[in-house]
Amino acid sequence: MILARASLIAPSRGRGSLTEQVTCDLIWLHITPADRVEHIRVQASARGFEVVWFMLGDDPLTARINARLICRTAIANTPALLDWKIA
């Protein structure tokens, strides 16, 4: 199992009403079995949210790329994440 991280950066208006659990649920909506995600943990930060991913596999670079792609997909397809960025 591989651990990967991604930071979701809130727009200038802040996180709004998004909570850690809601953000986690919104991300899970965009995860498929092919993504090989076992678990994600979302924690609020000063800039937005930190997301920690536990993914099946043995290649850390692939896990990191997949985590970022899932974040991009969630941002692009979730109105509540409009204007969010990935760091």
N, CA, C and O atoms as CSV, one atom per row, in Angstrom:
chain,resi,resn,atom,element,x,y,z
A,1,MET,N,N,0.852,-1.172,0.000
A,1,MET,CA,C,0.000,0.000,0.000
A,1,MET,C,C,0.898,1.236,0.000
A,1,MET,O,O,1.937,1.272,0.659
A,2,ILE,N,N,0.476,2.230,-0.745
A,2,ILE,CA,C,1.234,3.467,-0.918
A,2,ILE,C,C,0.468,4.626,-0.288
A,2,ILE,O,O,-0.757,4.697,-0.388
A,3,LEU,N,N,1.184,5.518,0.350
A,3,LEU,CA,C,0.597,6.739,0.891
A,3,LEU,C,C,0.934,7.878,-0.071
A,3,LEU,O,O,2.089,8.053,-0.459
A,4,ALA,N,N,-0.078,8.640,-0.446
A,4,ALA,CA,C,0.120,9.817,-1.298
A,4,ALA,C,C,-0.598,10.991,-0.645
A,4,ALA,O,O,-1.547,10.809,0.118
A,5,ARG,N,N,-0.136,12.187,-0.952
A,5,ARG,CA,C,-0.741,13.399,-0.384
A,5,ARG,C,C,-1.096,14.379,-1.504
A,5,ARG,O,O,-0.460,14.415,-2.557
A,6,ALA,N,N,-2.128,15.166,-1.236
A,6,ALA,CA,C,-2.487,16.272,-2.124
A,6,ALA,C,C,-3.072,17.380,-1.259
A,6,ALA,O,O,-3.765,17.112,-0.277
A,7,SER,N,N,-2.795,18.599,-1.622
A,7,SER,CA,C,-3.358,19.757,-0.922
A,7,SER,C,C,-4.395,20.415,-1.810
A,7,SER,O,O,-4.122,20.738,-2.966
A,8,LEU,N,N,-5.580,20.611,-1.268
A,8,LEU,CA,C,-6.626,21.356,-1.972
A,8,LEU,C,C,-6.618,22.771,-1.410
A,8,LEU,O,O,-6.819,22.985,-0.215
A,9,ILE,N,N,-6.382,23.722,-2.292
A,9,ILE,CA,C,-6.263,25.119,-1.893
A,9,ILE,C,C,-7.588,25.826,-2.173
A,9,ILE,O,O,-8.076,25.845,-3.303
A,10,ALA,N,N,-8.150,26.399,-1.129
A,10,ALA,CA,C,-9.440,27.088,-1.236
A,10,ALA,C,C,-9.296,28.383,-2.033
A,10,ALA,O,O,-8.229,28.996,-2.042
A,11,PRO,N,N,-10.368,28.793,-2.699
A,11,PRO,CA,C,-10.349,30.102,-3.353
A,11,PRO,C,C,-10.281,31.215,-2.305
A,11,PRO,O,O,-10.364,30.949,-1.105
A,12,SER,N,N,-10.135,32.426,-2.749
A,12,SER,CA,C,-9.976,33.558,-1.829
A,12,SER,C,C,-11.159,33.717,-0.873
A,12,SER,O,O,-11.004,34.298,0.201
A,13,ARG,N,N,-12.309,33.222,-1.235
A,13,ARG,CA,C,-13.486,33.326,-0.362
A,13,ARG,C,C,-13.452,32.301,0.777
A,13,ARG,O,O,-14.310,32.337,1.659
A,14,GLY,N,N,-12.485,31.400,0.768
A,14,GLY,CA,C,-12.332,30.423,1.842
A,14,GLY,C,C,-13.061,29.125,1.572
A,14,GLY,O,O,-13.568,28.900,0.473
A,15,ARG,N,N,-13.111,28.269,2.584
A,15,ARG,CA,C,-13.731,26.944,2.464
A,15,ARG,C,C,-15.241,26.993,2.424
A,15,ARG,O,O,-15.886,26.030,2.009
A,16,GLY,N,N,-15.807,28.094,2.847
A,16,GLY,CA,C,-17.267,28.176,2.904
A,16,GLY,C,C,-17.814,27.148,3.869
A,16,GLY,O,O,-17.289,26.990,4.971
A,17,SER,N,N,-18.860,26.448,3.472
A,17,SER,CA,C,-19.496,25.477,4.354
A,17,SER,C,C,-18.920,24.072,4.207
A,17,SER,O,O,-19.415,23.135,4.833
A,18,LEU,N,N,-17.887,23.914,3.392
A,18,LEU,CA,C,-17.302,22.585,3.217
A,18,LEU,C,C,-16.614,22.119,4.497
A,18,LEU,O,O,-15.809,22.840,5.085
A,19,THR,N,N,-16.941,20.926,4.905
A,19,THR,CA,C,-16.296,20.298,6.052
A,19,THR,C,C,-15.358,19.200,5.563
A,19,THR,O,O,-15.354,18.855,4.382
A,20,GLU,N,N,-14.582,18.666,6.463
A,20,GLU,CA,C,-13.694,17.558,6.099
A,20,GLU,C,C,-14.501,16.384,5.551
A,20,GLU,O,O,-14.145,15.814,4.519
A,21,GLN,N,N,-15.588,16.018,6.237
A,21,GLN,CA,C,-16.371,14.859,5.807
A,21,GLN,C,C,-17.047,15.098,4.459
A,21,GLN,O,O,-17.048,14.211,3.606
A,22,VAL,N,N,-17.615,16.271,4.259
A,22,VAL,CA,C,-18.266,16.578,2.982
A,22,VAL,C,C,-17.237,16.538,1.855
A,22,VAL,O,O,-17.511,15.992,0.786
A,23,THR,N,N,-16.069,17.107,2.084
A,23,THR,CA,C,-15.019,17.110,1.055
A,23,THR,C,C,-14.573,15.689,0.747
A,23,THR,O,O,-14.364,15.339,-0.415
A,24,CYS,N,N,-14.429,14.880,1.767
A,24,CYS,CA,C,-14.072,13.473,1.572
A,24,CYS,C,C,-15.135,12.774,0.715
A,24,CYS,O,O,-14.805,12.055,-0.228
A,25,ASP,N,N,-16.396,12.990,1.048
A,25,ASP,CA,C,-17.484,12.380,0.279
A,25,ASP,C,C,-17.493,12.861,-1.166
A,25,ASP,O,O,-17.729,12.066,-2.075
A,26,LEU,N,N,-17.242,14.143,-1.393
A,26,LEU,CA,C,-17.214,14.676,-2.752
A,26,LEU,C,C,-16.086,14.046,-3.562
A,26,LEU,O,O,-16.253,13.768,-4.750
A,27,ILE,N,N,-14.959,13.825,-2.936
A,27,ILE,CA,C,-13.845,13.171,-3.641
A,27,ILE,C,C,-14.201,11.722,-3.951
A,27,ILE,O,O,-13.950,11.248,-5.059
A,28,TRP,N,N,-14.782,11.014,-2.984
A,28,TRP,CA,C,-15.132,9.609,-3.205
A,28,TRP,C,C,-16.092,9.439,-4.385
A,28,TRP,O,O,-16.076,8.398,-5.042
A,29,LEU,N,N,-16.914,10.426,-4.658
A,29,LEU,CA,C,-17.835,10.334,-5.799
A,29,LEU,C,C,-17.101,10.164,-7.126
A,29,LEU,O,O,-17.688,9.709,-8.107
A,30,HIS,N,N,-15.821,10.529,-7.159
A,30,HIS,CA,C,-15.051,10.500,-8.403
A,30,HIS,C,C,-13.991,9.399,-8.423
A,30,HIS,O,O,-13.132,9.378,-9.304
A,31,ILE,N,N,-14.051,8.499,-7.466
A,31,ILE,CA,C,-13.103,7.390,-7.395
A,31,ILE,C,C,-13.765,6.137,-7.951
A,31,ILE,O,O,-14.906,5.815,-7.620
A,32,THR,N,N,-13.021,5.439,-8.806
A,32,THR,CA,C,-13.500,4.182,-9.372
A,32,THR,C,C,-12.619,3.039,-8.861
A,32,THR,O,O,-11.527,3.293,-8.353
A,33,PRO,N,N,-13.066,1.801,-8.983
A,33,PRO,CA,C,-12.224,0.668,-8.565
A,33,PRO,C,C,-10.859,0.653,-9.268
A,33,PRO,O,O,-9.868,0.211,-8.686
A,34,ALA,N,N,-10.807,1.121,-10.481
A,34,ALA,CA,C,-9.540,1.148,-11.224
A,34,ALA,C,C,-8.517,2.082,-10.583
A,34,ALA,O,O,-7.319,1.944,-10.830
A,35,ASP,N,N,-8.966,3.023,-9.769
A,35,ASP,CA,C,-8.054,3.956,-9.106
A,35,ASP,C,C,-7.282,3.301,-7.963
A,35,ASP,O,O,-6.264,3.828,-7.516
A,36,ARG,N,N,-7.763,2.156,-7.492
A,36,ARG,CA,C,-7.086,1.365,-6.459
A,36,ARG,C,C,-6.922,2.126,-5.140
A,36,ARG,O,O,-5.922,1.968,-4.441
A,37,VAL,N,N,-7.914,2.949,-4.816
A,37,VAL,CA,C,-7.893,3.712,-3.564
A,37,VAL,C,C,-8.523,2.851,-2.465
A,37,VAL,O,O,-9.632,2.340,-2.623
A,38,GLU,N,N,-7.813,2.701,-1.370
A,38,GLU,CA,C,-8.318,1.960,-0.221
A,38,GLU,C,C,-8.982,2.886,0.791
A,38,GLU,O,O,-10.016,2.553,1.371
A,39,HIS,N,N,-8.374,4.050,0.993
A,39,HIS,CA,C,-8.857,4.947,2.043
A,39,HIS,C,C,-8.343,6.350,1.755
A,39,HIS,O,O,-7.239,6.519,1.238
A,40,ILE,N,N,-9.142,7.354,2.089
A,40,ILE,CA,C,-8.640,8.728,2.064
A,40,ILE,C,C,-9.002,9.403,3.385
A,40,ILE,O,O,-10.004,9.083,4.024
A,41,ARG,N,N,-8.171,10.320,3.753
A,41,ARG,CA,C,-8.385,11.115,4.974
A,41,ARG,C,C,-8.252,12.581,4.588
A,41,ARG,O,O,-7.275,12.974,3.951
A,42,VAL,N,N,-9.223,13.377,4.970
A,42,VAL,CA,C,-9.219,14.806,4.664
A,42,VAL,C,C,-9.128,15.573,5.974
A,42,VAL,O,O,-9.877,15.316,6.916
A,43,GLN,N,N,-8.199,16.515,6.015
A,43,GLN,CA,C,-8.038,17.341,7.219
A,43,GLN,C,C,-7.989,18.808,6.807
A,43,GLN,O,O,-7.289,19.177,5.864
A,44,ALA,N,N,-8.738,19.637,7.523
A,44,ALA,CA,C,-8.737,21.078,7.257
A,44,ALA,C,C,-7.355,21.649,7.539
A,44,ALA,O,O,-6.668,21.226,8.469
A,45,SER,N,N,-6.962,22.616,6.719
A,45,SER,CA,C,-5.695,23.316,6.918
A,45,SER,C,C,-5.953,24.812,6.758
A,45,SER,O,O,-7.061,25.221,6.413
A,46,ALA,N,N,-4.954,25.604,7.001
A,46,ALA,CA,C,-5.098,27.058,6.864
A,46,ALA,C,C,-5.439,27.447,5.430
A,46,ALA,O,O,-6.127,28.442,5.205
A,47,ARG,N,N,-4.966,26.676,4.465
A,47,ARG,CA,C,-5.176,27.016,3.052
A,47,ARG,C,C,-6.359,26.310,2.413
A,47,ARG,O,O,-6.779,26.681,1.316
A,48,GLY,N,N,-6.900,25.305,3.074
A,48,GLY,CA,C,-7.995,24.540,2.486
A,48,GLY,C,C,-8.105,23.183,3.157
A,48,GLY,O,O,-8.544,23.084,4.303
A,49,PHE,N,N,-7.701,22.120,2.431
A,49,PHE,CA,C,-7.723,20.766,2.977
A,49,PHE,C,C,-6.482,20.003,2.533
A,49,PHE,O,O,-5.995,20.164,1.414
A,50,GLU,N,N,-5.989,19.175,3.433
A,50,GLU,CA,C,-4.936,18.228,3.108
A,50,GLU,C,C,-5.606,16.873,2.941
A,50,GLU,O,O,-6.399,16.455,3.785
A,51,VAL,N,N,-5.283,16.191,1.848
A,51,VAL,CA,C,-5.867,14.881,1.577
A,51,VAL,C,C,-4.736,13.857,1.585
A,51,VAL,O,O,-3.735,14.010,0.885
A,52,VAL,N,N,-4.914,12.816,2.388
A,52,VAL,CA,C,-3.961,11.712,2.430
A,52,VAL,C,C,-4.659,10.494,1.837
A,52,VAL,O,O,-5.774,10.145,2.224
A,53,TRP,N,N,-3.988,9.869,0.907
A,53,TRP,CA,C,-4.537,8.729,0.167
A,53,TRP,C,C,-3.768,7.475,0.528
A,53,TRP,O,O,-2.543,7.506,0.651
A,54,PHE,N,N,-4.474,6.378,0.698
A,54,PHE,CA,C,-3.861,5.061,0.839
A,54,PHE,C,C,-4.310,4.264,-0.388
A,54,PHE,O,O,-5.492,3.966,-0.560
A,55,MET,N,N,-3.340,3.934,-1.226
A,55,MET,CA,C,-3.649,3.314,-2.510
A,55,MET,C,C,-2.901,1.991,-2.648
A,55,MET,O,O,-1.776,1.840,-2.171
A,56,LEU,N,N,-3.549,1.046,-3.308
A,56,LEU,CA,C,-2.892,-0.219,-3.596
A,56,LEU,C,C,-1.833,-0.004,-4.665
A,56,LEU,O,O,-1.992,0.837,-5.549
A,57,GLY,N,N,-0.768,-0.758,-4.580
A,57,GLY,CA,C,0.285,-0.660,-5.575
A,57,GLY,C,C,1.634,-0.547,-4.910
A,57,GLY,O,O,1.755,-0.587,-3.686
A,58,ASP,N,N,2.655,-0.403,-5.752
A,58,ASP,CA,C,4.008,-0.311,-5.222
A,58,ASP,C,C,4.820,0.806,-5.854
A,58,ASP,O,O,6.041,0.854,-5.707
A,59,ASP,N,N,4.146,1.697,-6.554
A,59,ASP,CA,C,4.839,2.800,-7.215
A,59,ASP,C,C,4.346,4.140,-6.654
A,59,ASP,O,O,3.250,4.586,-6.995
A,60,PRO,N,N,5.141,4.779,-5.802
A,60,PRO,CA,C,4.715,6.048,-5.193
A,60,PRO,C,C,4.404,7.148,-6.205
A,60,PRO,O,O,3.477,7.929,-5.994
A,61,LEU,N,N,5.153,7.221,-7.288
A,61,LEU,CA,C,4.910,8.257,-8.287
A,61,LEU,C,C,3.548,8.063,-8.949
A,61,LEU,O,O,2.808,9.030,-9.126
A,62,THR,N,N,3.212,6.839,-9.311
A,62,THR,CA,C,1.913,6.556,-9.920
A,62,THR,C,C,0.783,6.881,-8.942
A,62,THR,O,O,-0.241,7.437,-9.338
A,63,ALA,N,N,0.968,6.535,-7.675
A,63,ALA,CA,C,-0.059,6.833,-6.669
A,63,ALA,C,C,-0.266,8.337,-6.548
A,63,ALA,O,O,-1.402,8.806,-6.485
A,64,ARG,N,N,0.817,9.087,-6.516
A,64,ARG,CA,C,0.707,10.550,-6.410
A,64,ARG,C,C,0.014,11.147,-7.637
A,64,ARG,O,O,-0.839,12.025,-7.508
A,65,ILE,N,N,0.382,10.670,-8.813
A,65,ILE,CA,C,-0.249,11.156,-10.048
A,65,ILE,C,C,-1.737,10.832,-10.036
A,65,ILE,O,O,-2.554,11.688,-10.374
A,66,ASN,N,N,-2.102,9.612,-9.654
A,66,ASN,CA,C,-3.520,9.229,-9.621
A,66,ASN,C,C,-4.302,10.055,-8.606
A,66,ASN,O,O,-5.435,10.456,-8.872
A,67,ALA,N,N,-3.707,10.311,-7.453
A,67,ALA,CA,C,-4.387,11.132,-6.441
A,67,ALA,C,C,-4.667,12.529,-6.976
A,67,ALA,O,O,-5.756,13.071,-6.786
A,68,ARG,N,N,-3.678,13.106,-7.646
A,68,ARG,CA,C,-3.857,14.447,-8.213
A,68,ARG,C,C,-4.900,14.445,-9.335
A,68,ARG,O,O,-5.683,15.388,-9.455
A,69,LEU,N,N,-4.912,13.402,-10.145
A,69,LEU,CA,C,-5.917,13.310,-11.214
A,69,LEU,C,C,-7.325,13.205,-10.643
A,69,LEU,O,O,-8.257,13.814,-11.170
A,70,ILE,N,N,-7.484,12.445,-9.580
A,70,ILE,CA,C,-8.799,12.343,-8.946
A,70,ILE,C,C,-9.207,13.696,-8.382
A,70,ILE,O,O,-10.365,14.092,-8.509
A,71,CYS,N,N,-8.282,14.403,-7.767
A,71,CYS,CA,C,-8.582,15.751,-7.256
A,71,CYS,C,C,-9.000,16.672,-8.395
A,71,CYS,O,O,-9.980,17.406,-8.272
A,72,ARG,N,N,-8.267,16.637,-9.495
A,72,ARG,CA,C,-8.625,17.482,-10.644
A,72,ARG,C,C,-10.021,17.161,-11.152
A,72,ARG,O,O,-10.796,18.065,-11.463
A,73,THR,N,N,-10.342,15.877,-11.236
A,73,THR,CA,C,-11.666,15.455,-11.691
A,73,THR,C,C,-12.742,15.942,-10.730
A,73,THR,O,O,-13.785,16.436,-11.159
A,74,ALA,N,N,-12.490,15.803,-9.427
A,74,ALA,CA,C,-13.467,16.264,-8.435
A,74,ALA,C,C,-13.680,17.772,-8.536
A,74,ALA,O,O,-14.818,18.240,-8.491
A,75,ILE,N,N,-12.602,18.530,-8.671
A,75,ILE,CA,C,-12.704,19.988,-8.788
A,75,ILE,C,C,-13.469,20.382,-10.049
A,75,ILE,O,O,-14.319,21.272,-10.011
A,76,ALA,N,N,-13.170,19.724,-11.153
A,76,ALA,CA,C,-13.789,20.064,-12.444
A,76,ALA,C,C,-15.271,19.702,-12.501
A,76,ALA,O,O,-16.027,20.292,-13.273
A,77,ASN,N,N,-15.688,18.733,-11.686
A,77,ASN,CA,C,-17.057,18.230,-11.804
A,77,ASN,C,C,-17.911,18.436,-10.560
A,77,ASN,O,O,-18.992,17.857,-10.448
A,78,THR,N,N,-17.439,19.249,-9.631
A,78,THR,CA,C,-18.168,19.471,-8.391
A,78,THR,C,C,-18.347,20.976,-8.172
A,78,THR,O,O,-17.372,21.671,-7.885
A,79,PRO,N,N,-19.564,21.489,-8.301
A,79,PRO,CA,C,-19.775,22.931,-8.135
A,79,PRO,C,C,-19.239,23.483,-6.814
A,79,PRO,O,O,-18.755,24.615,-6.781
A,80,ALA,N,N,-19.312,22.723,-5.736
A,80,ALA,CA,C,-18.832,23.206,-4.440
A,80,ALA,C,C,-17.317,23.409,-4.415
A,80,ALA,O,O,-16.802,24.119,-3.550
A,81,LEU,N,N,-16.606,22.795,-5.350
A,81,LEU,CA,C,-15.152,22.925,-5.419
A,81,LEU,C,C,-14.698,23.880,-6.531
A,81,LEU,O,O,-13.513,23.948,-6.859
A,82,LEU,N,N,-15.642,24.604,-7.096
A,82,LEU,CA,C,-15.311,25.564,-8.149
A,82,LEU,C,C,-14.227,26.533,-7.665
A,82,LEU,O,O,-14.319,27.064,-6.559
A,83,ASP,N,N,-13.236,26.755,-8.465
A,83,ASP,CA,C,-12.123,27.672,-8.196
A,83,ASP,C,C,-11.106,27.138,-7.188
A,83,ASP,O,O,-10.185,27.866,-6.817
A,84,TRP,N,N,-11.240,25.907,-6.741
A,84,TRP,CA,C,-10.218,25.304,-5.881
A,84,TRP,C,C,-9.020,24.920,-6.736
A,84,TRP,O,O,-9.155,24.730,-7.945
A,85,LYS,N,N,-7.857,24.804,-6.122
A,85,LYS,CA,C,-6.616,24.427,-6.808
A,85,LYS,C,C,-5.974,23.252,-6.082
A,85,LYS,O,O,-6.327,22.938,-4.945
A,86,ILE,N,N,-5.032,22.613,-6.752
A,86,ILE,CA,C,-4.251,21.529,-6.159
A,86,ILE,C,C,-2.817,22.006,-6.011
A,86,ILE,O,O,-2.247,22.598,-6.927
A,87,ALA,N,N,-2.247,21.743,-4.857
A,87,ALA,CA,C,-0.833,22.088,-4.634
A,87,ALA,C,C,-0.062,20.833,-4.280
A,87,ALA,O,O,1.146,20.895,-4.052
